[in-house]
């Protein structure tokens, strides 16, 4: 049985991430052999956010390990402290963004179901992202009309 240690985790940076989203990831759930739950630890650089403001259609959880993290949610903005645990419900009520407002890197752990396809909605930019197991069927698109009929383009 694998036993990764979160205090000895190795973080991977994505060189394509812009400075406003400078965060590194350690997929500790995968290292532990998890299949049904995604458990990822992030190190967010000072002044950066983990992701744009978004919500998903699955429940997500956040645990703050270290640093000064600001949480934006539909209820407003609040400071989180190490040890704080937040549950984001599925759908618009669970919208969130975490930003490091401190002067040192902040570390958090995110828990979510490992289901695919997964969908994320980005209210600030009007985008929707769809992730599947197939790279060819992953999409990020912007809704300019707000809605289309189910049979649009089919008849």
C-alpha positions in Angstrom: 0.0 0.0 0.0 1.4 3.4 -1.0 1.9 6.0 1.6 2.8 9.4 0.2 3.7 12.1 2.8 2.1 15.5 2.2 5.0 17.2 4.0 7.6 15.6 1.6 5.5 16.1 -1.5 7.2 17.1 -4.8 5.3 19.8 -6.6 5.2 20.2 -10.4 4.8 23.6 -12.0 3.0 24.0 -15.3 5.3 26.4 -17.3 2.2 27.5 -19.4 0.4 28.9 -16.4 0.3 32.7 -16.4 1.9 34.5 -13.3 -1.6 35.3 -11.9 -2.2 31.6 -11.6 1.2 30.5 -10.4 0.5 27.3 -8.5 2.3 23.9 -8.4 0.6 20.6 -7.9 1.3 17.3 -6.1 -1.3 14.6 -7.0 -1.2 12.9 -3.6 -4.4 10.9 -4.3 -2.9 9.3 -7.4 0.3 8.6 -5.5 -1.7 6.8 -2.8 -3.4 4.7 -5.4 -6.8 6.4 -5.3 -9.2 5.8 -8.1 -12.6 7.3 -7.0 -11.4 10.5 -5.3 -9.1 13.1 -6.6 -6.9 14.5 -3.9 -4.5 17.2 -5.0 -2.2 19.4 -3.0 -1.3 22.8 -4.4 1.4 25.3 -3.5 0.1 28.8 -4.5 2.7 31.6 -4.9 2.2 35.0 -3.3 -0.4 37.1 -5.1 -1.5 34.2 -7.3 -4.8 32.3 -7.5 -5.2 28.6 -8.0 -7.9 28.8 -10.7 -10.3 31.4 -12.1 -13.6 31.8 -10.2 -15.6 28.7 -11.1 -18.0 26.0 -10.0 -18.5 22.4 -10.9 -21.3 19.9 -10.8 -19.7 17.8 -8.1 -19.0 18.6 -4.5 -15.4 19.8 -3.7 -13.6 20.2 -0.4 -10.7 22.5 0.5 -8.3 22.2 3.5 -5.8 25.0 4.2 -2.4 23.6 5.3 -0.4 26.7 5.5 -0.3 30.4 4.4 -2.8 33.2 4.0 -5.5 32.1 1.7 -8.4 34.3 0.6 -11.6 32.6 -0.5 -14.0 34.2 -3.0 -17.4 32.6 -3.0 -21.0 33.7 -3.8 -21.2 34.9 -0.2 -18.2 37.3 -0.7 -14.5 37.2 0.2 -13.1 35.9 3.4 -9.7 35.0 4.9 -9.0 31.4 5.6 -6.5 30.1 8.1 -4.4 26.9 8.3 -6.7 24.1 9.4 -9.8 25.7 7.9 -12.0 23.2 5.9 -14.6 24.4 3.3 -17.1 22.3 1.4 -18.2 23.7 -2.0 -21.6 22.3 -3.0 -22.2 21.2 -6.6 -23.5 24.0 -8.9 -23.5 27.8 -8.7 -23.7 27.9 -4.9 -20.3 26.2 -4.8 -18.5 28.8 -6.9 -15.0 29.5 -5.5 -11.5 30.9 -6.1 -8.6 30.7 -3.8 -5.9 33.4 -3.8 -2.7 33.6 -1.8 -2.7 37.0 -0.1 0.4 36.4 2.0 4.1 36.9 1.3 5.1 33.2 1.3 3.7 30.2 -0.6 0.4 28.9 0.7 -0.5 25.2 0.6 -3.9 23.7 0.3 -5.5 20.3 -0.4 -8.5 19.9 -2.7 -10.8 16.8 -2.7 -13.3 16.1 -5.5 -14.8 13.0 -7.1 -12.7 11.5 -9.9 -15.6 11.3 -12.3 -15.4 12.0 -16.0 -16.7 13.7 -17.9 -16.4 16.7 -15.6 -17.7 20.2 -16.3 -16.6 23.6 -14.8 -18.4 26.9 -15.4 -16.5 30.2 -15.2 -19.1 32.9 -14.5 -16.7 35.9 -14.8 -15.7 35.0 -18.4 -18.7 33.1 -19.5 -16.7 30.0 -20.3 -17.6 26.3 -19.8 -14.9 23.6 -19.7 -15.6 19.9 -20.4 -12.9 17.3 -19.5 -13.1 13.7 -20.6 -10.7 10.7 -20.7 -10.0 11.5 -24.4 -7.8 14.5 -25.1 -9.8 14.9 -28.4 -13.0 15.4 -26.6 -11.9 18.1 -24.1 -13.4 21.5 -24.7 -13.3 25.1 -23.4 -15.8 27.3 -25.0 -17.5 30.6 -24.4 -21.3 30.9 -24.4 -22.2 34.1 -26.2 -25.9 33.5 -26.6 -26.5 32.1 -23.1 -28.6 29.2 -24.4 -29.2 27.0 -27.4 -32.0 24.5 -28.0 -31.2 20.8 -27.6 -31.9 20.2 -31.3 -30.0 23.3 -32.5 -27.9 22.3 -35.6 -29.4 18.8 -35.6 -32.3 19.3 -38.0 
